[in-house]
Amino acid sequence: SQVLDTKDVQVSKVTVNGQDAKFAFGEKHSFKGTPLEITFPNELRRGQEAIVEISFETSPQSSALQWFTPEQTSGKKHPFLFSQCQVELI
């Protein structure tokens, strides 16, 4: 399995290498967000690559997420999402 950080997003589907994967949110933390645990449908071999696709929706509360329209990207064909979240040492 793999655990990712999330904050204020709604996940509708996760696939790993094209196969549906189970996923669940952990306990929400006030400023750290909510962990998203993805359970891979098949065990991976050491060194094997995995393509993880997550279908999700953002909201105005989804902090640090920004979108480029297709026209704003170099290829001008697809929108682009990026995050400005950074690891902070406390």
Buried (B, 14 or more C-beta within 10 A) or exposed (E): EBEBEBBBBEBEEBBBBEEEBEBEBEEEEEEEBBBBEBEBBEEEEEEEEEEEEBEBEBEEEBEEBEEEEEEEEEEEEEEEEEEEEEEEEE
